Amino acid sequence: MSGLVISPVLAVTLRYALIPVVVTIIGAAIGAYVPALARIRGHVLHLAAGVVFSVGPLNSCAKPMKSERRQPGRRCSSQVFSSSS
């Protein structure tokens, strides 16, 4: 039986895909022993908050929970950002 044959394109793609995996593992190992500086921690928290709030308007027209009552004529809050008046 012959071994696994991988195309050159797939081999290069897998090598590039391993870069973030290896960097993440190295960063986690370093982070386990070295405390983060307050400045870097603030930057990471700011980035995380930006990611969370960037997704917020996408879910503003979601189906209301059972405890909420849908008001007739109420517009979605995401329409606040629309350019038409």
C-alpha atoms as a printed R data frame, in Angstrom:
   type eleno elety resid chain resno       x      y      z
1  ATOM     1    CA   MET     A     1   0.000  0.000  0.000
2  ATOM     2    CA   SER     A     2   1.318  3.418 -0.875
3  ATOM     3    CA   GLY     A     3   1.370  6.353  1.524
4  ATOM     4    CA   LEU     A     4  -0.929  9.321  1.539
5  ATOM     5    CA   VAL     A     5  -0.450 11.501 -1.526
6  ATOM     6    CA   ILE     A     6  -1.094 15.224 -1.044
7  ATOM     7    CA   SER     A     7  -1.121 17.716 -3.881
8  ATOM     8    CA   PRO     A     8   1.469 20.501 -3.719
9  ATOM     9    CA   VAL     A     9  -1.250 23.151 -3.388
10 ATOM    10    CA   LEU     A    10  -2.800 21.359 -0.415
11 ATOM    11    CA   ALA     A    11   0.627 20.915  1.184
12 ATOM    12    CA   VAL     A    12   1.352 24.650  0.950
13 ATOM    13    CA   THR     A    13  -2.137 25.496  2.238
14 ATOM    14    CA   LEU     A    14  -1.707 23.210  5.247
15 ATOM    15    CA   ARG     A    15   1.680 24.736  6.020
16 ATOM    16    CA   TYR     A    16   0.203 28.237  5.978
17 ATOM    17    CA   ALA     A    17  -2.733 27.052  8.099
18 ATOM    18    CA   LEU     A    18  -0.306 25.772 10.735
19 ATOM    19    CA   ILE     A    19   1.195 29.234 11.294
20 ATOM    20    CA   PRO     A    20  -1.692 30.628 13.415
21 ATOM    21    CA   VAL     A    21  -1.980 27.315 15.268
22 ATOM    22    CA   VAL     A    22   1.687 27.313 16.247
23 ATOM    23    CA   VAL     A    23   1.659 31.022 17.158
24 ATOM    24    CA   THR     A    24  -1.441 30.523 19.313
25 ATOM    25    CA   ILE     A    25   0.134 27.619 21.177
26 ATOM    26    CA   ILE     A    26   3.353 29.586 21.753
27 ATOM    27    CA   GLY     A    27   1.378 32.634 22.915
28 ATOM    28    CA   ALA     A    28  -0.693 30.533 25.299
29 ATOM    29    CA   ALA     A    29   2.446 28.948 26.738
30 ATOM    30    CA   ILE     A    30   4.043 32.349 27.259
31 ATOM    31    CA   GLY     A    31   0.808 33.780 28.683
32 ATOM    32    CA   ALA     A    32   0.631 30.979 31.226
33 ATOM    33    CA   TYR     A    33   3.855 32.133 32.843
34 ATOM    34    CA   VAL     A    34   4.186 35.851 32.074
35 ATOM    35    CA   PRO     A    35   1.434 38.222 33.258
36 ATOM    36    CA   ALA     A    36   0.031 40.554 30.607
37 ATOM    37    CA   LEU     A    37   0.801 44.247 30.857
38 ATOM    38    CA   ALA     A    38  -2.170 46.447 31.686
39 ATOM    39    CA   ARG     A    39  -1.769 48.309 28.401
40 ATOM    40    CA   ILE     A    40  -1.891 45.121 26.314
41 ATOM    41    CA   ARG     A    41  -4.809 43.802 28.371
42 ATOM    42    CA   GLY     A    42  -6.685 47.030 27.637
43 ATOM    43    CA   HIS     A    43  -6.038 46.675 23.902
44 ATOM    44    CA   VAL     A    44  -7.289 43.078 23.892
45 ATOM    45    CA   LEU     A    45 -10.427 44.024 25.832
46 ATOM    46    CA   HIS     A    46 -11.057 46.940 23.470
47 ATOM    47    CA   LEU     A    47 -10.767 44.603 20.478
48 ATOM    48    CA   ALA     A    48 -13.132 42.066 22.069
49 ATOM    49    CA   ALA     A    49 -15.695 44.773 22.827
50 ATOM    50    CA   GLY     A    50 -15.525 46.003 19.247
51 ATOM    51    CA   VAL     A    51 -16.181 42.508 17.946
52 ATOM    52    CA   VAL     A    52 -19.138 42.043 20.283
53 ATOM    53    CA   PHE     A    53 -20.736 45.403 19.493
54 ATOM    54    CA   SER     A    54 -20.183 45.059 15.740
55 ATOM    55    CA   VAL     A    55 -22.500 42.039 15.751
56 ATOM    56    CA   GLY     A    56 -25.167 43.751 17.888
57 ATOM    57    CA   PRO     A    57 -27.082 45.561 15.109
58 ATOM    58    CA   LEU     A    58 -27.350 42.311 13.133
59 ATOM    59    CA   ASN     A    59 -29.609 40.816 15.784
60 ATOM    60    CA   SER     A    60 -31.718 43.887 16.616
61 ATOM    61    CA   CYS     A    61 -34.711 42.646 14.584
62 ATOM    62    CA   ALA     A    62 -34.714 39.201 16.133
63 ATOM    63    CA   LYS     A    63 -37.906 37.544 17.232
64 ATOM    64    CA   PRO     A    64 -38.919 38.921 20.658
65 ATOM    65    CA   MET     A    65 -38.834 36.687 23.700
66 ATOM    66    CA   LYS     A    66 -42.091 35.386 25.142
67 ATOM    67    CA   SER     A    67 -41.954 37.937 27.962
68 ATOM    68    CA   GLU     A    68 -41.750 40.807 25.445
69 ATOM    69    CA   ARG     A    69 -44.702 42.062 23.488
70 ATOM    70    CA   ARG     A    70 -44.303 43.131 19.862
71 ATOM    71    CA   GLN     A    71 -45.604 46.664 19.364
72 ATOM    72    CA   PRO     A    72 -47.405 47.311 16.060
73 ATOM    73    CA   GLY     A    73 -45.575 49.770 13.837
74 ATOM    74    CA   ARG     A    74 -42.342 49.495 15.826
75 ATOM    75    CA   ARG     A    75 -39.311 49.656 13.597
76 ATOM    76    CA   CYS     A    76 -36.156 47.663 14.113
77 ATOM    77    CA   SER     A    77 -33.346 49.565 15.791
78 ATOM    78    CA   SER     A    78 -31.027 48.711 12.900
79 ATOM    79    CA   GLN     A    79 -33.098 51.052 10.691
80 ATOM    80    CA   VAL     A    80 -31.716 53.930 12.722
81 ATOM    81    CA   PHE     A    81 -28.474 53.494 10.780
82 ATOM    82    CA   SER     A    82 -30.097 53.508  7.337
83 ATOM    83    CA   SER     A    83 -29.352 56.425  5.055
84 ATOM    84    CA   SER     A    84 -32.945 56.870  3.808
85 ATOM    85    CA   SER     A    85 -35.294 59.027  5.852
